[in-house]
């Protein structure tokens, strides 16, 4: 399940290319104050049947990246450079007509705010049925039957009756389930879930995440989950990409990144999460400062203004030299974009970080 790793050379069973491949992606927005560098040179791969978790603070570029994959940015004020390949098809620069044929059928998105994403003027059933009629030519009767089936599959009680309800008649958890049904009604190969459990209680969160995993096992879809909740990542993802200031600062398997992170920003994210099994006297350690303005991101390592370990790096490298993310290794671990040496990272993690994660 190594979605971010390069396939071993010469493997007879390896696919010719990843299902989703993003290379050197830049997404810049023109504003009155200047150019916002929302995504600044991002690369990653994702295979069918795997789940990639993208984590980071608000404004790190998570949602912007995936809206670029779907082609949902306004072209009038957005500049997108790089390569986005979906099953070998180039999406960067594709026409709106080409993208419309793919959205819903080949790729779909579960939006963060289900109440805002669902139209209040149409029934839930009609909104689920619409992409099916558009992409498959199904009749209204066939599409309605499929909508009832999908509502039943995602756990909506009495789907034959609720299919004619409007979004405001659903609870928050039920609306999120309806969004999942709408995204999956055409069995897309790629599903992007943007904060799918926001504002839901813990019980409903667990049900939604289990539902996504069950549906993935049925359809073999590739899933991207965008979140700031590390618990969601630990429960659902195979691979993790940590984003900061529009860049990937660390990536690897969920076990590696959650249990043995390599970047100071990842250390900060994990150290600031409360744990039920931690000793009362062990304090949380929040990340100091705030994310940088993407109108004028800092030179060198974008995290250096907030990093507690710049003094361990010789010279002024953290402030002047942009650290590069190591190339993925065959086993999936690709490390972190940080100037600290492997020995320094090991010492800091062992002495300062790991005691807080136990």
Secondary structure by P-SEA (a helix, b strand, c coil): cccccccccccccccccccbbbcbbbbbbbccccccccccbbbbcccccbbbbbbbcccccaaaaaaaaaccccccccccbbbbbccccccccccaaaaaacccccbbbbcccccccccccccaaaaaaaaaaacccccaaaaaaaaaaaaaaacccccccccccccccccaaaaaaaaaaaaccccccbbbbccccccccaaaaaaaaaaaaaaaaacbbbbbbbcccaaaaaacccbbbbbccccccccccaaaaacccccaaaaaaaaaccccccccccccccccccccccccccccccccccccccccccccccccbbbbcccccccccccccccccaaaaaaaaacccccccc
